[in-house]
Amino acid sequence: MAYQALGLGSSANDGTGDDLRTGGDKINDNFVEIYTKLGNGSALTSDTVALLTATQTLTNKTLTSPTVSGLTLSDASIVLEGATADASETTITVTDPTADRTITIPDASGTVSLVTGTETLTNKTLTAPKFADAGFIADANGAEQIIFQTTASAVNEIEITNAATGGSAVAATSTAPIIGASGETNVDLALLPKGTGHVAIRSTGGANNQGAIRLNCEQNTHGQTLMGQPHSASDSGFFQLPLDGGSARATPNVLLSGAKTVGAVQTITSSGAVSLNTLVTVLNSSSGVQALTLAAGVAGQLKIITMGTAGNASTMTVANGNLAGMSTSIVWDAVGEGVTLVYNGAKWVVVGSQGVTIS
């Protein structure tokens, strides 16, 4: 009901105001509305009136669409009832601060993320996130997919780089994705299988598309490829590299290729031991007589010894030899003379010779 004002007329007793009955009715209606708002209609409720600018504590009040500016809460919690008035509420609480803190709510709509909640985050950028030792990234089922192990005081790490179109690692600038090592100046990159497992290069299928490893040149513009046998070969063989792999990157021993057989070469210019770590030994006796020795090899090992430059005799003694059946020494004294030996597991045996003297 709207407030009803008494008609007082223009002047006292001029007959233009409300009569007593009408005026009394307006007074009654106004008081009924006051008693209804502030009581039960017939009696006022005992309470304190809340004033607009007064500092007061309100209890059990429902604020519908309030507009609040500069809100300060003296308690540590806010309790939200939700759509249903029941025994379940959501409480927002804060830890007692030790300094002024500011939490900024972004200018966006969305759902608040919780530290321990199982949630799906979208369009988030993680800057330098930390994983606990043996922490992991899980797959869609929650199973471990990538595990992060911790090394104390680590200074070396891996880098993963994506790529634009092209997909070739044989280019001055790679267009293939890269997994690389970083950190110190020279850092190896290790692949570690578990137990007796292997590091396998799988095939994506198709004819002449076996698993392969390509070794690039220093400018990454050429590459040599190691490739497995095709499925039709039914081959699951094992191969082992030679014992001596060379002394450095600049002087490696050359392995066999598909077009030629190349053996590492030792050149001897004075007396000494014939190397077991090269297939071929070339003798140069121009500086004087040579006294040579040959130690025991490994079963199946081949050894070729030839005179490259003559001038004096070169005599090799084989203490554990079985040369030509019973012999233990070989003599070279002319260019082109040579011998081929094989170690049978106990003795060196001559399998071929040219011009040498075996005794």
Kinemage of the C-alpha trace (Angstrom):
@kinemage 1
@onewidth
@group {chain A} dominant
@subgroup {mainchain}
@vectorlist {calphas} color= white
{ca met a 1} P 0.000 0.000 0.000
{ca ala a 2} L 1.286 3.475 -0.770
{ca tyr a 3} L 1.552 6.036 2.035
{ca gln a 4} L -1.767 7.956 2.557
{ca ala a 5} L -1.403 11.634 3.526
{ca leu a 6} L -4.148 13.380 5.553
{ca gly a 7} L -6.041 16.093 3.688
{ca leu a 8} L -5.525 19.229 5.904
{ca gly a 9} L -7.300 21.729 3.675
{ca ser a 10} L -5.962 25.142 2.656
{ca ser a 11} L -6.533 26.751 6.092
{ca ala a 12} L -7.947 25.778 9.466
{ca asn a 13} L -11.590 24.769 9.396
{ca asp a 14} L -12.079 25.824 5.778
{ca gly a 15} L -14.042 22.624 5.041
{ca thr a 16} L -11.644 21.401 2.305
{ca gly a 17} L -9.652 18.806 4.320
{ca asp a 18} L -10.481 15.174 5.186
{ca asp a 19} L -13.318 14.601 7.630
{ca leu a 20} L -12.446 12.850 10.898
{ca arg a 21} L -13.493 9.405 9.658
{ca thr a 22} L -11.505 9.594 6.441
{ca gly a 23} L -8.472 10.958 8.238
{ca gly a 24} L -8.672 8.295 10.929
{ca asp a 25} L -8.972 5.569 8.254
{ca lys a 26} L -5.781 6.806 6.562
{ca ile a 27} L -3.962 6.835 9.909
{ca asn a 28} L -5.101 3.271 10.626
{ca asp a 29} L -4.034 2.014 7.191
{ca asn a 30} L -0.595 3.619 7.536
{ca phe a 31} L -0.050 2.044 10.979
{ca val a 32} L -1.242 -1.383 9.776
{ca glu a 33} L 1.388 -1.291 7.062
{ca ile a 34} L 4.095 -0.241 9.586
{ca tyr a 35} L 3.085 -2.996 12.043
{ca thr a 36} L 3.045 -5.537 9.217
{ca lys a 37} L 6.500 -4.558 8.013
{ca leu a 38} L 8.012 -4.314 11.492
{ca gly a 39} L 5.976 -6.911 13.298
{ca asn a 40} L 3.209 -9.444 12.878
{ca gly a 41} L 0.463 -7.003 11.891
{ca ser a 42} L -0.779 -6.408 15.394
{ca ala a 43} L 2.421 -5.978 17.411
{ca leu a 44} L 5.911 -4.675 16.657
{ca thr a 45} L 8.895 -7.068 16.797
{ca ser a 46} L 11.488 -6.152 19.394
{ca asp a 47} L 14.700 -5.366 17.455
{ca thr a 48} L 17.097 -2.639 16.434
{ca val a 49} L 16.423 -0.594 13.371
{ca ala a 50} L 19.173 -0.795 10.718
{ca leu a 51} L 20.185 2.603 9.468
{ca leu a 52} L 21.706 3.394 6.068
{ca thr a 53} L 24.964 4.976 7.275
{ca ala a 54} L 25.321 3.373 10.700
{ca thr a 55} L 27.997 0.772 11.524
{ca gln a 56} L 25.888 -2.217 12.612
{ca thr a 57} L 25.928 -6.042 12.647
{ca leu a 58} L 23.123 -7.675 10.643
{ca thr a 59} L 21.999 -11.202 11.533
{ca asn a 60} L 19.948 -13.664 9.449
{ca lys a 61} L 19.425 -11.242 6.620
{ca thr a 62} L 18.799 -12.205 2.991
{ca leu a 63} L 20.266 -9.725 0.526
{ca thr a 64} L 18.771 -10.005 -2.940
{ca ser a 65} L 20.993 -8.599 -5.736
{ca pro a 66} L 22.956 -6.323 -3.390
{ca thr a 67} L 25.572 -3.925 -4.754
{ca val a 68} L 28.553 -3.798 -2.394
{ca ser a 69} L 31.589 -1.538 -2.752
{ca gly a 70} L 34.839 -2.042 -0.790
{ca leu a 71} L 33.585 -5.067 1.172
{ca thr a 72} L 35.621 -6.008 4.244
{ca leu a 73} L 34.905 -9.247 6.129
{ca ser a 74} L 36.137 -9.542 9.698
{ca asp a 75} L 35.674 -13.332 9.810
{ca ala a 76} L 37.922 -15.847 7.987
{ca ser a 77} L 35.072 -17.582 6.145
{ca ile a 78} L 32.138 -17.022 3.831
{ca val a 79} L 29.394 -19.677 3.880
{ca leu a 80} L 27.331 -20.171 0.720
{ca glu a 81} L 24.049 -22.022 1.093
{ca gly a 82} L 23.402 -22.786 -2.553
{ca ala a 83} L 20.072 -23.167 -4.303
{ca thr a 84} L 18.661 -25.485 -1.633
{ca ala a 85} L 18.437 -24.488 2.028
{ca asp a 86} L 19.708 -27.651 3.715
{ca ala a 87} L 22.554 -28.898 5.924
{ca ser a 88} L 25.124 -28.718 3.118
{ca glu a 89} L 26.954 -25.475 2.453
{ca thr a 90} L 30.138 -24.349 0.684
{ca thr a 91} L 32.596 -22.479 2.888
{ca ile a 92} L 35.204 -20.112 1.447
{ca thr a 93} L 37.928 -19.547 4.003
{ca val a 94} L 41.319 -17.840 4.159
{ca thr a 95} L 44.498 -18.541 6.086
{ca asp a 96} L 45.261 -15.859 8.619
{ca pro a 97} L 47.411 -13.450 6.558
{ca thr a 98} L 50.741 -12.116 7.790
{ca ala a 99} L 50.701 -9.228 5.317
{ca asp a 100} L 48.303 -7.590 2.883
{ca arg a 101} L 47.467 -10.037 0.085
{ca thr a 102} L 45.698 -9.488 -3.226
{ca ile a 103} L 43.902 -12.181 -5.238
{ca thr a 104} L 42.683 -10.908 -8.599
{ca ile a 105} L 39.595 -12.404 -10.232
{ca pro a 106} L 40.062 -12.231 -14.056
{ca asp a 107} L 37.670 -10.483 -16.395
{ca ala a 108} L 36.299 -13.771 -17.717
{ca ser a 109} L 33.673 -16.400 -17.073
{ca gly a 110} L 34.690 -19.892 -15.991
{ca thr a 111} L 35.134 -22.382 -13.181
{ca val a 112} L 37.606 -22.033 -10.342
{ca ser a 113} L 40.367 -24.683 -10.411
{ca leu a 114} L 41.318 -26.464 -7.177
{ca val a 115} L 44.830 -27.578 -6.199
{ca thr a 116} L 43.892 -31.192 -5.437
{ca gly a 117} L 40.914 -31.505 -7.765
{ca thr a 118} L 40.817 -33.874 -10.736
{ca glu a 119} L 40.106 -31.431 -13.524
{ca thr a 120} L 40.622 -30.772 -17.211
{ca leu a 121} L 42.451 -27.509 -17.876
{ca thr a 122} L 42.150 -25.873 -21.295
{ca asn a 123} L 44.292 -23.155 -22.906
{ca lys a 124} L 46.712 -22.880 -19.985
{ca thr a 125} L 50.378 -21.883 -20.299
{ca leu a 126} L 52.665 -23.458 -17.679
{ca thr a 127} L 55.866 -21.466 -17.163
{ca ala a 128} L 58.650 -23.515 -15.513
{ca pro a 129} L 56.321 -26.050 -13.837
{ca lys a 130} L 57.967 -28.346 -11.270
{ca phe a 131} L 57.433 -32.111 -11.009
{ca ala a 132} L 58.221 -34.047 -7.843
{ca asp a 133} L 60.916 -36.727 -8.110
{ca ala a 134} L 59.343 -39.597 -10.093
{ca gly a 135} L 56.354 -37.361 -10.817
{ca phe a 136} L 54.622 -38.083 -14.108
{ca ile a 137} L 52.287 -36.976 -16.862
{ca ala a 138} L 49.360 -39.381 -17.066
{ca asp a 139} L 47.382 -40.631 -20.050
{ca ala a 140} L 43.612 -40.337 -20.410
{ca asn a 141} L 43.172 -43.299 -18.038
{ca gly a 142} L 45.447 -41.877 -15.346
{ca ala a 143} L 48.303 -44.302 -16.069
{ca glu a 144} L 51.912 -43.063 -16.112
{ca gln a 145} L 53.000 -41.899 -19.569
{ca ile a 146} L 56.106 -39.774 -18.957
{ca ile a 147} L 57.993 -40.028 -15.644
{ca phe a 148} L 60.364 -37.276 -14.506
{ca gln a 149} L 63.383 -38.387 -12.464
{ca thr a 150} L 65.391 -35.879 -10.427
{ca thr a 151} L 69.181 -35.490 -10.399
{ca ala a 152} L 70.686 -33.371 -7.651
{ca ser a 153} L 72.262 -30.104 -8.902
{ca ala a 154} L 71.395 -30.896 -12.534
{ca val a 155} L 72.932 -28.663 -15.221
{ca asn a 156} L 72.168 -30.700 -18.369
{ca glu a 157} L 68.739 -31.403 -19.817
{ca ile a 158} L 66.850 -32.312 -22.991
{ca glu a 159} L 65.162 -29.969 -25.451
{ca ile a 160} L 62.184 -30.928 -27.606
{ca thr a 161} L 61.729 -28.781 -30.714
{ca asn a 162} L 58.848 -29.030 -33.163
{ca ala a 163} L 59.217 -28.244 -36.867
{ca ala a 164} L 57.545 -26.576 -39.802
{ca thr a 165} L 56.825 -28.294 -43.122
{ca gly a 166} L 59.412 -30.560 -44.724
{ca gly a 167} L 60.179 -33.227 -42.150
{ca ser a 168} L 63.818 -33.707 -43.192
{ca ala a 169} L 66.716 -33.953 -40.737
{ca val a 170} L 69.218 -33.944 -43.630
{ca ala a 171} L 69.187 -30.198 -44.147
{ca ala a 172} L 71.318 -27.322 -42.917
{ca thr a 173} L 68.260 -26.225 -40.935
{ca ser a 174} L 66.265 -29.255 -39.809
{ca thr a 175} L 62.601 -29.412 -40.767
{ca ala a 176} L 62.161 -32.517 -38.616
{ca pro a 177} L 61.243 -32.419 -34.907
{ca ile a 178} L 64.310 -32.657 -32.660
{ca ile a 179} L 65.007 -34.211 -29.270
{ca gly a 180} L 68.351 -32.783 -28.213
{ca ala a 181} L 70.659 -32.321 -25.232
{ca ser a 182} L 71.489 -28.903 -23.796
{ca gly a 183} L 73.383 -27.466 -20.866
{ca glu a 184} L 77.180 -27.705 -20.877
{ca thr a 185} L 79.309 -27.353 -24.025
{ca asn a 186} L 79.561 -31.085 -24.927
{ca val a 187} L 76.706 -33.265 -23.711
{ca asp a 188} L 75.833 -36.820 -24.781
{ca leu a 189} L 72.220 -37.889 -25.289
{ca ala a 190} L 71.527 -41.320 -23.773
{ca leu a 191} L 68.713 -43.765 -24.545
{ca leu a 192} L 68.337 -46.340 -21.757
{ca pro a 193} L 66.212 -49.470 -22.224
{ca lys a 194} L 65.111 -51.435 -19.171
{ca gly a 195} L 66.646 -54.779 -18.284
{ca thr a 196} L 67.603 -56.698 -21.434
{ca gly a 197} L 65.406 -54.536 -23.646
{ca his a 198} L 66.680 -52.823 -26.783
{ca val a 199} L 66.516 -49.391 -28.346
{ca ala a 200} L 64.448 -50.272 -31.434
{ca ile a 201} L 63.892 -48.201 -34.573
{ca arg a 202} L 60.473 -49.309 -35.771
{ca ser a 203} L 59.149 -49.232 -39.304
{ca thr a 204} L 55.945 -47.509 -40.356
{ca gly a 205} L 55.386 -50.323 -42.876
{ca gly a 206} L 55.656 -50.625 -46.628
{ca ala a 207} L 58.178 -52.107 -49.055
{ca asn a 208} L 61.824 -51.077 -48.555
{ca asn a 209} L 60.867 -49.166 -45.426
{ca gln a 210} L 62.744 -51.095 -42.774
{ca gly a 211} L 63.852 -49.461 -39.527
{ca ala a 212} L 66.876 -47.262 -40.218
{ca ile a 213} L 69.354 -44.910 -38.546
{ca arg a 214} L 70.931 -42.104 -40.564
{ca leu a 215} L 74.266 -40.579 -39.537
{ca asn a 216} L 74.602 -37.031 -40.848
{ca cys a 217} L 77.729 -35.248 -42.011
{ca glu a 218} L 78.962 -32.287 -39.947
{ca gln a 219} L 76.872 -29.853 -42.049
{ca asn a 220} L 73.739 -32.027 -41.901
{ca thr a 221} L 73.382 -31.943 -45.691
{ca his a 222} L 74.306 -35.620 -46.289
{ca gly a 223} L 73.738 -38.775 -44.285
{ca gln a 224} L 74.728 -42.446 -44.290
{ca thr a 225} L 72.024 -44.907 -43.311
{ca leu a 226} L 72.122 -48.174 -41.361
{ca met a 227} L 69.101 -50.269 -42.331
{ca gly a 228} L 67.573 -53.549 -41.185
{ca gln a 229} L 66.841 -56.532 -43.424
{ca pro a 230} L 63.361 -56.732 -45.010
{ca his a 231} L 60.675 -58.932 -43.479
{ca ser a 232} L 61.182 -61.524 -46.213
{ca ala a 233} L 64.705 -62.261 -44.875
{ca ser a 234} L 63.269 -63.483 -41.532
{ca asp a 235} L 66.508 -62.319 -39.925
{ca ser a 236} L 66.829 -61.465 -36.239
{ca gly a 237} L 70.611 -61.724 -36.005
{ca phe a 238} L 72.961 -59.950 -33.631
{ca phe a 239} L 76.074 -58.038 -34.700
{ca gln a 240} L 78.971 -56.715 -32.663
{ca leu a 241} L 81.326 -53.871 -33.546
{ca pro a 242} L 85.063 -54.559 -33.842
{ca leu a 243} L 87.168 -54.322 -30.705
{ca asp a 244} L 89.109 -51.238 -31.814
{ca gly a 245} L 86.931 -48.333 -32.901
{ca gly a 246} L 89.740 -45.887 -33.607
{ca ser a 247} L 91.304 -43.343 -31.333
{ca ala a 248} L 89.132 -40.276 -31.980
{ca arg a 249} L 86.472 -38.740 -34.226
{ca ala a 250} L 89.192 -37.610 -36.641
{ca thr a 251} L 90.842 -41.062 -36.910
{ca pro a 252} L 88.156 -43.758 -36.684
{ca asn a 253} L 88.551 -47.254 -38.034
{ca val a 254} L 86.502 -47.837 -41.199
{ca leu a 255} L 83.919 -50.620 -41.108
{ca leu a 256} L 82.786 -52.712 -44.065
{ca ser a 257} L 80.428 -51.259 -46.654
{ca gly a 258} L 78.161 -52.787 -49.251
{ca ala a 259} L 80.564 -51.998 -52.105
{ca lys a 260} L 83.989 -52.770 -50.681
{ca thr a 261} L 85.891 -54.291 -47.804
{ca val a 262} L 88.311 -51.884 -46.169
{ca gly a 263} L 90.574 -52.979 -43.344
{ca ala a 264} L 92.324 -50.650 -40.956
{ca val a 265} L 96.051 -50.463 -41.742
{ca gln a 266} L 99.090 -50.438 -39.470
{ca thr a 267} L 102.436 -49.330 -40.945
{ca ile a 268} L 105.584 -50.619 -39.222
{ca thr a 269} L 108.940 -48.879 -39.789
{ca ser a 270} L 110.970 -50.477 -36.985
{ca ser a 271} L 111.048 -53.522 -34.761
{ca gly a 272} L 108.005 -54.112 -32.539
{ca ala a 273} L 104.645 -55.802 -32.171
{ca val a 274} L 102.264 -56.384 -35.046
{ca ser a 275} L 98.900 -54.853 -34.094
{ca leu a 276} L 95.937 -57.103 -33.372
{ca asn a 277} L 93.600 -54.125 -33.791
{ca thr a 278} L 94.073 -53.704 -37.549
{ca leu a 279} L 93.281 -56.135 -40.345
{ca val a 280} L 96.313 -55.135 -42.425
{ca thr a 281} L 99.943 -54.451 -41.442
{ca val a 282} L 102.300 -52.932 -44.043
{ca leu a 283} L 106.039 -53.354 -43.467
{ca asn a 284} L 108.594 -50.649 -44.303
{ca ser a 285} L 112.114 -52.001 -43.697
{ca ser a 286} L 114.025 -49.185 -45.419
{ca ser a 287} L 115.463 -48.054 -42.073
{ca gly a 288} L 116.894 -51.403 -41.033
{ca val a 289} L 116.244 -54.986 -40.124
{ca gln a 290} L 112.962 -55.528 -38.288
{ca ala a 291} L 112.276 -58.033 -35.530
{ca leu a 292} L 108.523 -58.451 -35.174
{ca thr a 293} L 106.192 -60.348 -32.837
{ca leu a 294} L 102.566 -61.382 -33.117
{ca ala a 295} L 100.541 -62.150 -29.999
{ca ala a 296} L 97.527 -64.443 -29.722
{ca gly a 297} L 94.357 -63.256 -31.426
{ca val a 298} L 90.696 -64.210 -30.997
{ca ala a 299} L 88.979 -67.126 -32.669
{ca gly a 300} L 88.199 -66.372 -36.324
{ca gln a 301} L 90.429 -63.269 -36.480
{ca leu a 302} L 92.143 -62.575 -39.817
{ca lys a 303} L 95.529 -60.890 -40.199
{ca ile a 304} L 97.200 -59.763 -43.463
{ca ile a 305} L 100.884 -58.739 -43.382
{ca thr a 306} L 102.650 -57.475 -46.504
{ca met a 307} L 105.961 -55.793 -47.407
{ca gly a 308} L 105.283 -52.301 -48.726
{ca thr a 309} L 108.782 -50.816 -48.798
{ca ala a 310} L 111.845 -53.081 -48.813
{ca gly a 311} L 115.472 -52.508 -47.921
{ca asn a 312} L 116.101 -55.046 -45.222
{ca ala a 313} L 114.589 -58.248 -43.988
{ca ser a 314} L 111.645 -58.301 -41.601
{ca thr a 315} L 111.305 -61.376 -39.403
{ca met a 316} L 108.192 -62.057 -37.327
{ca thr a 317} L 108.232 -64.596 -34.523
{ca val a 318} L 104.955 -66.200 -33.453
{ca ala a 319} L 105.477 -67.801 -30.050
{ca asn a 320} L 102.123 -69.574 -30.123
{ca gly a 321} L 102.093 -70.159 -33.863
{ca asn a 322} L 101.366 -73.203 -35.966
{ca leu a 323} L 102.676 -71.750 -39.206
{ca ala a 324} L 102.596 -74.253 -42.080
{ca gly a 325} L 102.014 -76.976 -39.527
{ca met a 326} L 105.036 -76.561 -37.219
{ca ser a 327} L 106.714 -73.224 -38.082
{ca thr a 328} L 106.996 -70.258 -35.735
{ca ser a 329} L 108.543 -67.489 -37.880
{ca ile a 330} L 108.030 -65.649 -41.185
{ca val a 331} L 110.570 -63.556 -43.151
{ca trp a 332} L 109.789 -60.762 -45.687
{ca asp a 333} L 112.585 -59.305 -47.827
{ca ala a 334} L 110.942 -57.985 -51.009
{ca val a 335} L 108.081 -55.670 -51.934
{ca gly a 336} L 104.835 -57.526 -52.574
{ca glu a 337} L 105.592 -60.461 -50.310
{ca gly a 338} L 102.755 -61.215 -47.931
{ca val a 339} L 100.911 -63.691 -45.763
{ca thr a 340} L 97.336 -64.192 -44.634
{ca leu a 341} L 96.758 -65.735 -41.192
{ca val a 342} L 93.693 -66.872 -39.261
{ca tyr a 343} L 93.550 -67.510 -35.530
{ca asn a 344} L 91.763 -70.797 -34.772
{ca gly a 345} L 91.251 -70.128 -31.096
{ca ala a 346} L 94.642 -71.547 -30.033
{ca lys a 347} L 97.145 -70.931 -32.853
{ca trp a 348} L 97.810 -68.682 -35.864
{ca val a 349} L 97.471 -70.718 -39.065
{ca val a 350} L 98.718 -69.717 -42.533
{ca val a 351} L 95.883 -69.758 -45.062
{ca gly a 352} L 97.836 -68.096 -47.890
{ca ser a 353} L 101.266 -66.648 -48.642
{ca gln a 354} L 103.249 -64.956 -51.437
{ca gly a 355} L 107.081 -65.003 -51.536
{ca val a 356} L 107.666 -65.079 -47.769
{ca thr a 357} L 109.902 -67.636 -46.038
{ca ile a 358} L 108.083 -69.656 -43.377
{ca ser a 359} L 110.307 -71.615 -40.979
